[in-house]
Amino acid sequence: MNIINSDSVTKWVLEVIQDTDLFITEVKIKKGNVIYIFLDGDKGVSVDACSKVSKYVEQQLSKSKEDFELNVSSFGLGRPLILFRQYKNAEGKILSVKKKDQSKIKGILIKAQEDNIQIQTQGTKKNPSVIYQIPMQEIDEAKIEVVFKNLT
């Protein structure tokens, strides 16, 4: 019996992260039982948290007597937002949104609601700032933009 499936892995991860601000963004199982667990948290994800999840899930998986490779990591920069909770945590940050019609909008995420987000573009002298309200179902991909500031 093959117990290595995403439902089982998700259940085990939820057991270890309950009562924390962590949440699962994705569980993927690839050929050869290569397991990827991506976590996010309201205050980020520490290496210790990933290690704790990894150890617990590894203990559960070792009961299966099957070979596996386990990878647990934080959601990571540059990955598209998946859950509403991630959009909510991204309020005030710069977001790059690609809509399903392939148009793109980049600006500050002012507000995230279950059914839409509001993004304010940066204005210039010629073009004033605009606030766009984008329904969630029209979003193909949204990523937090990393901004590097010159500290010199």
N, C-alpha and C positions, 0 to 999 in steps of 0.2 A: 504494500500500500504506500502510495506516494503522499506524504504529509506536507511536503514542501510546496505550498501554494500561497498566493498573495493573501488570501483570507486568513490563513493560519498565521502568517508572518505579521499581518496587520493587527490581529488579535494580541499577539505577544508584545508587540511594540506598545499598543494601547495599555496593556497591563503595567508596563514599566514606566510609562510617562504620565499615568493618571496622577492627579493632584499636582501637576506642574503646569507651566505656561507653554509647554511644548506641544506641537501637533504634527501629524504626518502630512507631508505634501505629496509624497509619491512612494509607492512600493513597486519595484519592477523585478521580475524574475526572468532571466534570459537563459538561453540554451546552456545546458551543463550545470544547472542549479546555481547560476551566478546571480546573487541577490543584491539589489540596490535599495537602500532605505534612505529617503531624504526627509529630514526634519526641519521644522522652522519653529520659532518661538516669539512670543510677544516682546521679549527682551533679547532676542538672539539665541544662538545655540552654542554651548561651550563644548570643548573637546571632551571634558569629563562626562557630559551628558551623552555624547555619541558613544563613548567608551562603555558607559553603563548599559545603554540600549544594546550595543553590540554583544557584550558579555551575556546578558539575559537571553537574547534571541539565539546566540550560539549554543547556550545550554539546552534550550528547547529543541533546536535543530539537531543536536548531537544524539537525541533519542531516536531520530529517524533512520540511523544507520546508513544514510545516503551521503555521498560526497557533495560538498557545497563550498561556495566562496561567498563570504559576507562582506558587504561594503556599507557602512553607515556614515552619513555625512550631513552637514547642514545644507540647507536649500541652496545657498551660494549666490553670489552676484552674477548677473547676466542671464539667469534663468527666468523664463516667463512666470509671472504670477499665476497661480492656479485657483486659490481659494479666496473667498470674500474676506476672510480674516487677514490675509496678506495685503489685500487692497487697503483695508482699514488701517493696518499698521504702517502703510506707506503714505498716509496722508501727510502733506507738507513736503514730500520729496518730489524730485523731478522724475516724471514717468514718460516713457516713449511708448505710444500706443499704435499698433497697426490694426486697422479695422478690416473686417471681412471683405470690404470693397477695395482693399489694398491701399486706401489712403492712410496717411500717417499724421499723428498729432503728438507734439512734444510740449510738455509744460508741467506746472506744479499741480499735483493732485490735491485739489482743495477739499473734496468730500467724496467718500465712497459709501454707497448705499447698496442694498441687496440687488436692486434692479438697474442701477446706473452709477457712473462716476462723473465728477466735474473736474475738468482740467483747465487751468488758466495759462495761456501762452504768454511768453515774454514779449512785451511791447517794444517798439522802436519809435523813433521820431516820425517815421512815415506810416507805420502800421501800429495802431493802438493794441493793447493787450485784449485778448478775447477769451471768454469763458465758454468752453464747450461742454455740453451735457451728452454723454455717450452711453447708450443703453448697453448693458453687459452682453446681451446676445449679439451685438454688433462688433464686439472685440474679438479679434483673431489672436492677438498676442499683446501683452503689456509687460514691460520690463522697467525696473528702477534704473535710472541713469546714474552712473558713478561720476561724481564731480571731484576733480583734483584741484585743490586751491594752492596757489603759489604762496608759500609761507615766508618768503624772503623779503 
